[in-house]
Amino acid sequence: MIQCFVKKEYEAPFGLTQPPRLFSVSRTDEKASAHPRVMHAHDDLVEIVLVRGGESRYFVGGTPYDARRGDLFIFNSRVVHDEPSGPDRPVATSSLALGGLTVPGLRENTLIPEDAPPAYRLSEGQTQRLERLYDVLFEELTAGNDDGAHHLLMAILTLVQQFRASADGSAADENVFAQRIKDYIDRHFAEEFSLQQMADALHVSPYHLSHVCKETTGYSPLQYVLRRRIGEAQTLLITTDLPVTRIAAQVGYDNPSHFNAQFAKAVGMPPRIFRREYVYHK
């Protein structure tokens, strides 16, 4: 027999003074991709989203965050967020929504400080532990065990607090530099520049630049530039009536044919069809 003992007194996660209210749990697989640009906020609910597979780009309060397996997102109430997936970026997630939150020092229905990062990268072991709890919570709730589901919610919040703390301490400097890379690309993605030019502007070696960018986003710097261009083109196709050739030029492509080929490779369809399909389905 192997016996484990509790080593300390129980403390409520996040210093909660009363049990929160579980509102819903959801599970989405990669095949259930939706069209992009679905922005929303909740006045009285907090969402906790675990990315289980695929890739996407989430927007939280207007700031973009690349999302892939092992990323944990916390969306406070009243924070506008966009969780787009599509033909180019199917994504699988588990998420829950909860209310009745009273965390000392924070406004009602806020789990983390307003200036805290909403995204955290978990290890594979941490991801698997959280996945298992999400699955049990989902199964218990669909079976009608609401009381049991609320107890499982507290277990999930405990892990989220622990994993968030470890992510804060281990990756802070890297995350700051990764944000500098993203900021640079956001300002210059429509221009022609080399990896060396980007590294010189950020005062690092090309190797270090590539390593941090790949580690934090899943893409090399130039791949990230490409996806940033295509993402901006998607936005212009959706929100404007500009001709495709004009959009190509605005996102950095002098050759419309090359733009069409790159867009189709990334999205799975040419830009004109993407515009038609999006306008039809939205």
N, C-alpha and C positions, 0 to 999 in steps of 0.2 A: 504494500500500500504506500502511496505517495500522498502526503498530507501537507497542505499549504496553510499558513496562518496569516491573519490580518495583522499588519504591522503598525497601523496608526488609526486614530479615531477618524470617523467619516467626516468630511467637510464637503459642503455643497459646492459643485463646480461654479466658477465665476463669482463666488461669494453670494449666490442667490439667496434672498431672504425668504422666498416662498417658491413652491414648485411651479414651473411654467406650465402653460397649456399647449399640448400638442394639437396642431390644427390639421395637418395632412402629411402624408409620406408619398413620394412618387418614385418610380423607377422607369428609366427610358433607355432602350437599347439603341445601338448605332443605326439600325434599319429604320428607326422612327424619326429620321431627320426631317426638320421643318425648314421652311424658307426663312431667310435671315431678317434682321432688323425688327425684332419684336421687343420693344422696350416697355418696361412696367416698373412700378414700385408698390409697396404695401404700406398703408398708413399705420397698421398696428401689428405687423408680423415680421419676424426675422426668418430668413431662409439660410439653410446650411446645405451646400451642394458639394458632393464628392464626385469628381470626374473619374469614371471607371475605365474608359477606353475612348479611342478616337482622338480627334483634335478639333479645337474650335478657338475662337477669340471672343472673350467676354469683355463687355464694357461696363465698368462700375463707376458711377458718378462721372462719366465722360472719359475715363482713363481706360485704355485697352490693356488686356491681360491675356496672353496666350494660355490656353487651357489644354492639358493632356492628362493621361492617366496619372493619378497620384496628387492632383491639385485639389485643394480644399478651398472653397469660397464661402465667405460669411457676408451676407447682405443684410445690413441693418434696416429697420423700418424707415420708410420715406426716402431711401436711396434708390435712384433710378438705375436699373441694370438691364443689360441686354445679353441674352444667352443664345446667340444665333448658331444654327447648324444648317448645313445644306449639302448639295451634291459634292462639294469639295471638302467638306469638313464634317462628316458624321460623328456624333459624339454620344457616348453612353454615360448616364449619370444616375446617382441616387441622391434624393434631396428630401428635406423635411422643412416644414414651416411651423413656427411656434410663436405664441404670444403670451401675454401676462408676465413679461420679463421685468424684473426689478433688480438691476445690478448696481451696487453701491457706487455712487459717483457718476453714473451715466443716466441719460434721459430714459424714459420708459420705453420698453421694447427695443433696446439697444444692447447688443451682446459684447461689442468691442468699441473702444473709443473712436470718435469720429475721424481722427487723424491716423488711425492704425491701418496698416495694409489689409485689404479684404481677401488676399490670396496667399496661400501657404503651400509649399511643396513638401509632400510626405515621402517617406521611404516606402519601398515596396512592402515591407513588413507592416508598417503603420497602415498603409492602404488596405491591406488584406484584413487586418483586425477591424477596421472601421466598416469595411464592406460586409463582413459577417454580421455585425450588429445591425446595420441598415437592413440586411435581408431578413433577419429574425423580426425586427420591428415591423417591416412590411407584411410579413406573414401573419404576425399576431394581430395586426390591425385589420387586415382583410378577413381574418377569422372571427372578428368581432370582440377580441380581447382588448378593449380600450384601456382598462386599468393596467394590464401588463405592459401595454405599449407605452404608457406614461413612465413606468419604471425604467424601461429600456431607453427612453429618451434621456434620462438622467445619466445612464451609462455612456451614451454617445457624447453628451456634453462634457463628461469627465475626460474622455479620450481627446475630444477636440481641444479642450483647454491644455492638456498635456502636450499634444502634438504641436499646437500653435506656439507654445512656449519654447519648445526645442527648435522649431523652424526660425523663430525670431532670433535666437542666439547664434545659430550656426551659419546663417546665410545672409546676414545683414549687409556686410560689405559688398558681397557679390551682387545682391539685389540692387544696391545703390548704383553700382557700376552698370549693371544690366539696364537699369532705367536710363542712365546716361546714353547708352547705345541706342535704345529705343527713341529717346528724345532727338538724338542726332538724325536718325533715319526719318523720323516724322517731319523734320525740317527740310531734309534734303532728298527724299526718296525720288522726286521727279527729276533730279539732276543726274548727270553722269559722273560717277566717282568710283575709284578703285578701293580695294581693301586697304592698301597702303595709305591712301589719302585719308580714309576714315580713321585708321590707327594713329596717324600723325595728328589729326585734329583732336583726338581723345588722349594723346600723349601716352600711348601704350604700344606694345609690339603687336603685329598682326596676329601672331600665334595666341597671345593672351586674349585679344579681342574675339577671335574665333572661338576659343574655348569657352569663355563666359557666355557668349551669345548662344552657342550650341547647347550648353548645359542648362541655361535658364529658359530658352524658348523652343528648343528642339530643332532649330534651323541655324545654318551658317549665316553670317551677316548678309551676304549677297542673296541668299535664299529669302531671308527676312525682307530685304528690299523688294524682291520680286513679289512676295505675298502682300506687302504693304501697298505696292502699286496696284495689284489686282483688286485688293480690298477697296481702295479708293475709287477705282473704276466701277466696281459694283455699286458703290454709293451714288456715283454720278449717273449711272444707268438707271438706278431706281428713282432718284429724286429730281432729275432734270430731263429735259428734252434735247439735250445737246447731241449732235451727231456723233457716231462712234469714232470717226476720225478725229474730231475735236477732243473727245475724251482721251483717246490714245495719246495725243500730244500733251494734254494737261498732266498725265501721270508719268510722262517721261519717255514715250515711244515716238520716234520720228517716223518709223515705218509701220503703217496700219496693219499690214499683213503679219508682221512679227508680233504685234500686239494681239491680234486675233488668235494666233497660234498659241501664245503664252497664256492667254485668258482661257482658251478652250482646254488646255492641258491642266490648268489649276482648278477650274470650275466644273469641267465635264461637258461644257457646251459653249458655243460661240457667244460673244457679247450680245448680239441682236436677239438670239433665242433666249438668253438669260433675261434680257429686259422684257421680252414678250411673256415668258413664263412667270416671272415675278409679278408683273402687273396683273396677269390673269388670276393668280392664286392669292394675292395678298388681300 
